[in-house]
Amino acid sequence: MPDVIVNTSPLQYLFQLSLLELLPSLYGQVIVPEAVVLELDGVGNWVVRCLM
């Protein structure tokens, strides 16, 4: 499976739809840049933990 680097928008929408688990099931490694984690304002670290 290919790796993917995600930005804020898809993470926000998948989080709102409770579908974050789709990313790890579709891609080998989900890479979330530090700037994206900071942009997610409080839930960023939680989102990253859900993707692991």
C-alpha positions in Angstrom: 0.0 0.0 0.0 1.2 3.5 -0.7 2.0 6.0 2.0 0.1 9.3 2.2 0.8 12.8 3.7 -2.4 14.4 4.9 -3.4 18.0 5.4 -5.9 19.5 7.8 -9.1 19.4 5.6 -9.4 15.6 5.1 -8.6 14.9 8.7 -11.3 17.4 9.9 -14.0 15.9 7.7 -13.1 12.3 8.4 -13.1 13.2 12.2 -16.5 14.8 11.9 -17.9 11.8 10.1 -16.2 9.4 12.6 -14.3 7.8 9.7 -10.7 8.4 10.6 -10.1 4.7 10.5 -10.4 4.8 6.7 -7.0 6.3 6.2 -4.9 3.5 7.8 -7.1 0.9 6.0 -6.4 2.5 2.6 -2.7 3.5 3.1 0.4 1.9 4.4 1.6 4.9 6.5 -0.4 8.0 7.2 2.0 11.0 7.7 0.6 14.0 9.6 3.0 17.0 9.5 3.6 18.8 12.8 1.9 22.0 11.3 -1.3 20.0 10.7 -1.3 18.7 14.3 -1.0 22.3 15.5 -3.7 23.5 13.2 -6.1 20.9 14.5 -6.3 23.0 17.7 -6.5 20.7 20.6 -7.6 17.5 18.9 -4.5 17.1 16.8 -2.7 14.7 19.1 -5.8 12.7 19.5 -6.3 12.4 15.8 -2.7 11.3 15.3 -3.1 8.6 18.0 -6.3 7.4 16.2 -4.3 6.9 13.0 -1.7 4.8 14.6 
